[in-house]
Amino acid sequence: MRMLVFCVAVAIQATGCAMLGWSAASRTGAPLGRFYLTRTTVQGNKALDACARGFHMASRFELLDLAALHYDAAIGVTADDSGSGPPSHAAAYGSGDPTGWVRTGGASRFADTTNRRGSAFTNCAAWSINSAGAFGTVAYLTDEFTANETSPAPLWNGGSERCDVPHHVWCIQDRLAEEGTPDEPTRHRRGRREGAEDVSSSP
């Protein structure tokens, strides 16, 4: 009987240690994918080339689950009270604010005849033009807990913005870099351009 109790105690202790190790890893952010908002701003036709090596311009769907991501404050935009997290944004647009171009996941679009606020389908013709008459999608993290003082507010918001207006760019870590494979140029880039950030992706 005493042997059985001893074995159970050892098993519980081992399980507890394993869970403690997992929790510690989660707190450090080590297993999480990194993302950031570029410090530089670019027009819509240069958004695809704005991210540092080891990162790519993020789709809005890649940024939905913030619990699975770690903001890289060492290379990204920060605010006075952002700490180690991403900056939030008041409900106003402007190239100096923490809004960033983000990929839509849809077809090549640049015309927006609807209400610009809240729309997420324009992309400067797949990020190829910077015309004042074309529109792309920007996203930002909201600075409110509730909407209309009753229901929870969504974390992300955004809308259409003219492609000739410079904005930051939301960048997310490449899958290959997350798995420890050496950084390589990604296929969706058109090649590095002058002015693009070149920051090492090592933690």
FENSULUR-V310280 format. One line per field, one symbol per residue. phi: phi as a letter, one per 40 degrees, with the letter a starting at -180 (. if undefined). psi: psi as a letter, one per 30 degrees, with the letter a starting at -180 (. if undefined). A space follows every 10 residues. Layout:
phi = ???
psi = ???
This chain:
phi = .ccccccccc cccccccccc ccccccccgd ccccaabdcc bbcdcbccbc cccgbbcccc ccbcccccbb ccccbbcbbd bcfcbcccac caciccccba daccgbccab cbbbcccgca bcafffgbbb cccbbbbbba ccbbcbbfgb cccccbaiic adccccbcbc bbcccccccg cdcbdccccc hcbcgccbbd ccc
psi = eeeeeeeeee eeeeeeeeee eeeeeeefge fkkkllkkfl kllefgefgf llkfllkkkf ffgeiffglk kiffflklle gfbgllklkl iklkfflhkk kkkfgaljkf kjgakekflh fkhhhhhflh kfglklklll klhkelkggd lkkkeklaak kkffkkllkk klkkeeeegg kkklklfflg kklkfkkikk gk.
